[in-house]
Amino acid sequence: MSVNPQQLKNILEAAMLAAGEPLSVERLLALFPEEAGPEAAEVREALASLGEDCAERGIELKEVSSGFRLQVKRDLAPWVSRLYEERTPRYSRALLETLVLIAYRQPITRAEIEDIRGVTVSSNIIKTLQEREWIRVVGHREVPGKPALFGTTREFLDYFNLKSLGDLPSLAEIRSLEMIASDLADLLPPMAGEVSAAEADTDTDTDTEEHEPAVETRSDAEESGALHTVH
């Protein structure tokens, strides 16, 4: 390796600050010439050291599905979020419960979600989840009509600060869909993305849940600014 351990750590930190998205070890290795670059083990060692350095700082090194990123610590979000004046979007319980069912029961069809929840799932909910790239069509059920099967995406894991689906709250510890939705909302990163005001106002089920409590999230302005990734 042509760079010393401290310099390697500085390069990795600078790259993650500049990237604005998680960086995998492979992408971090690509920062260096092949003939003079560090080994993957050295990069991981430097990342571990950088994570330890952040222990007493306002940011943390977080490993999610797509790689590593630097982000504001959750307990500091109430102060840092005051930098942003945009209206705080709200995700309805209906949307979160639908997302929960897809995450835990995937692959699952829309009809199966409706059977479990006992209400019709609004098209706006599916549309919002797909536009956020939290869910995608992973196949089709081999039954008449061949309905789409939905599953979660890597973007879903990244957004909710998860490395894998195994990091989701345990079903054994949760007694109801509402509790799962609440736990999922708790996993929201300190600064995350937003749906538009129109989406936030219409992402409830159309027949029975128009007045459900909603869960607040942070805005894209926060995510693209100094909050999710620190600049």
N, C-alpha and C positions, 0 to 999 in steps of 0.2 A: 504493500500500500504506500503510495507516494505522499499521502497526507497523514499528519499525526492524529491521534484520537480526538484531541480537542478541536482541531480544525474540521475533522469529519463531522463531529457533533454540530459545529456551527453551520456547516454547509447543509446538513439535513434540516436543521431548524429554519434556516433561511428559505429553503425550498418549500417547506410546508407552510410557512407564512405567506409566501408568494403565490402558492398554487390555488388556494381558495377551494380545495377539494381534497379528500383523502388521497394519500400516495402510498402505493404498495412498495414492498421492499424491491421488487423488480424495477419499478419506475425510479426509485431512489438510486439503484445501482446504475441505471442508464444515464445518470448525471455525470458519470466518470468515464474516461477512456477505458476501453476493455483491457488494454495492456498495463494500465497503471491504477486501476480502480480497486476499491476494497472488496473483500469477500462478503457474501451475504451474512455470515455469522458476525462479521465486524460491524456491519450496518445495524444488525439487531442489537448488538452490545451497545452501540452508540445510542440507539433509540432508548434502550433501557436506562442508560445513564441520563439521557435528557429528561426522561420521565421522572427520575428521582430529583433532578434539578428543579422541576416544576412544583415540587411538594409544597414549598413556601411561597409560591408565586400565585398570581391571579389567573393563570392559565394552566391547562393540563394537557398532557399528551394522551390521546384517546385512540385505541385501535378499534376500528369498525370493520364492516365486511369488505370494503374496498381498499382498506389500508390504514394508514396513520394520519392523524390531523391534530393540530393545536387548536384548542377552543377555550372559551371563557368558562371558568368553573361555575357550576350550577348555582351555588350559594351567593355568587356575585351578580347574577343576572338582574335582580331588582334595581341595582344601581346603574349598571351599564345600559340597560334597556331604556333609561331615561334620555339617552342620546337620540332616540328615534321617536318621532311624533306621529307616525302612521297609526291608523286605527288598528287595534289588535284584532286579528281574525279569530273566529270561534268555530271549532268543529263540533257538530252536534253529536249527541250520544248515539243517534241512529247511524251516523257515518262511522264512528269509532267501533260500534258493535259489529257493523258489517265488516270492517277491516279486521277485527278480532277473529271473526268466524273464518275469514279467508286465511288468516295467518295460522290458526290452529287446526283447521279442517282441510287445508289445501291438499289436492285440487278439489274445488267445490263449485257447483253451479249456482246461478242466481236463484233458481227455484228451490234448491236445497237450503240456501240462506233464508229465504222467505218462509220455508217450512219450519225452520228452527226458531226464527224470531216471531212468527205468527202474523207478520204484516208484509205488505208489498214493499220491496226495496225500490226507492225512487231512482229513476234513471240518472238524476243529477249526482247521486252518491257514487254510482259506478263510474260515471264520466269524470267526476272530480278525482277519484282514486287513480284512474288511469292517466289523467292529465298530470297528476303529481308524480306519476311513474312509481307509485307504491304497489300497484298490482298490474298483472298482465294476463293475457289469455295463454294458457300453457297447453291446451288441447281441447278436445271435445268429447263429451260423454257419448258412448256408443248406444244411444237410445233414439227413438223417433225424434226428429228435429235436431239431433246432435247439438245440444246446448253447449255453450262455451264453458270451459273449466278455468277458474281463476286461481292464481297463485301470487305470492308476494315476490318482490324484486330485491336486488341488491340495494337499490336506492331506498327502499323501505327500511332495510337494516341500517343503512348509513344514517338516515334521518332520525331514527329512534335510538341511535347510539348503541346498536347491537352488532356484535361480531358474527353471530349466527342465530338461527331460529331457536337454538338451545338456550339462548340467553333470555328468552321471553319468560314472563312470570309463570310459575308452575301452575297447571290447572288444578293440581291437588290442593293448592293453597287458596283457591278462588271458588266462591260459591255461586256466582251468577255472572251473566254477561255484563251487567252494569259494573260489577266489581272488576272484571277483566278490562273493560273499557277504561275504567279509572286508573288501573295499574298501567295500561298502555300509555295513557296520557302522561303519567308520571315519568315515563321513559323519554319524553320529548327532550331533545338536547337543550342546553341552556339558551341557545339561539337557533331558531330553525326557520323553515319556510312558511309561506302563507298561501291561502287561497284568496281569490279576489273577494271584494265585499259581496258581489252578486252571488258567487258560489257559496260563501259562508252563510248567506241568508236563505239559500234554497237547498241546502244539502240535507234536509230532513226528509223522512218518509212522508209521502203525500197524504196518507189517510188518517193516521192516528198520532203522529208524533210532532206536530207542528210547533208545539210549545215546550218541547223537552229542554232541559238545561243543556247548555253547550260548554265545551271545554276550550279555554283560550290557548292560543299558540302565539308564536312570534312571527314577525313579518319577513319577507324576502329581503327587504332593505336591511334588516338586522343581519341576515345570513350573509349577504354580499358585502357588508361593511366590516366593522372591526369586531364582530361578535362571535360568529361561529368559528371563523379563522381570524386570528389576530394579526393585524398589519401594523 
